[in-house]
Amino acid sequence: MQPNRRGLASNVTKVVTAKPMRKPAMSLALAFEPVPQPIAIPSADARIRAFLAGETDGEDVLHEIYDHVLDEPIPESMRALLKR
């Protein structure tokens, strides 16, 4: 240690400069393409429960249950009744 102007020993240690950090390499998680997640479609059971709980109006459930009926032809006997 070398004394300073007042004759006292300097208590300063040598300053070590840190090496500049390299830019971090791309994370492995980002190196791969993201896996597309399927769109979550609530099950019929969950939609029926939501309807019964009053959370939805149930339109989607009714369409799922009865839409195929709309494609059926109207029977002739019923057509005759409707014509009266």
C-alpha positions as CSV (number, residue, x, y, z in Angstrom):
1,M,0.0,0.0,0.0
2,Q,1.2,3.4,-0.8
3,P,0.5,6.3,1.6
4,N,-1.7,9.2,0.4
5,R,-0.8,12.8,0.9
6,R,-1.6,12.7,4.6
7,G,0.7,9.8,5.1
8,L,-2.2,7.4,5.7
9,A,-2.4,4.1,3.8
10,S,-5.0,4.1,1.1
11,N,-7.9,1.7,1.8
12,V,-8.9,1.6,-1.9
13,T,-8.7,-1.7,-3.6
14,K,-8.0,-2.1,-7.3
15,V,-11.2,-1.6,-9.3
16,V,-11.8,-4.5,-11.7
17,T,-13.8,-3.5,-14.6
18,A,-16.4,-6.1,-15.6
19,K,-16.2,-7.4,-19.1
20,P,-19.2,-6.3,-21.1
21,M,-21.7,-9.2,-21.2
22,R,-22.3,-10.8,-24.5
23,K,-25.8,-10.6,-25.8
24,P,-27.6,-13.6,-24.3
25,A,-28.2,-16.3,-26.8
26,M,-31.8,-16.9,-27.8
27,S,-33.7,-18.9,-25.2
28,L,-34.3,-22.5,-26.2
29,A,-38.0,-21.9,-25.7
30,L,-37.9,-19.2,-28.4
31,A,-35.7,-21.2,-30.7
32,F,-38.6,-23.5,-31.7
33,E,-41.8,-22.5,-33.4
34,P,-44.7,-22.4,-30.9
35,V,-47.1,-25.3,-30.9
36,P,-50.5,-24.1,-32.0
37,Q,-53.1,-24.6,-29.3
38,P,-56.5,-26.0,-30.3
39,I,-59.4,-23.6,-29.7
40,A,-61.2,-24.7,-26.6
41,I,-64.8,-25.6,-27.5
42,P,-67.0,-26.2,-24.5
43,S,-68.5,-29.6,-24.3
44,A,-72.3,-30.0,-24.7
45,D,-72.4,-31.0,-21.1
46,A,-70.7,-27.7,-20.0
47,R,-73.0,-25.6,-22.3
48,I,-76.1,-27.4,-20.9
49,R,-75.0,-26.7,-17.4
50,A,-74.3,-23.0,-18.2
51,F,-77.8,-22.8,-19.7
52,L,-79.4,-24.4,-16.6
53,A,-77.4,-22.1,-14.4
54,G,-78.7,-19.1,-16.3
55,E,-75.3,-18.1,-17.6
56,T,-76.3,-18.4,-21.3
57,D,-79.5,-18.3,-23.3
58,G,-78.9,-21.9,-24.6
59,E,-79.2,-21.0,-28.3
60,D,-76.1,-22.9,-29.2
61,V,-77.3,-26.0,-27.3
62,L,-80.7,-25.9,-29.0
63,H,-79.0,-25.6,-32.4
64,E,-76.7,-28.6,-31.7
65,I,-79.7,-30.7,-30.6
66,Y,-82.3,-29.8,-33.2
67,D,-80.6,-28.4,-36.3
68,H,-80.7,-31.7,-38.1
69,V,-84.5,-31.7,-37.8
70,L,-84.7,-28.5,-39.9
71,D,-83.3,-30.6,-42.9
72,E,-86.1,-33.2,-42.6
73,P,-89.0,-32.9,-45.1
74,I,-92.4,-32.0,-43.7
75,P,-94.7,-35.1,-43.9
76,E,-97.6,-34.8,-46.3
77,S,-100.2,-35.4,-43.5
78,M,-98.8,-32.4,-41.7
79,R,-98.8,-30.3,-44.8
80,A,-102.5,-31.1,-45.3
81,L,-103.3,-30.0,-41.7
82,L,-101.4,-26.7,-42.3
83,K,-103.3,-26.0,-45.5
84,R,-106.7,-26.0,-43.8
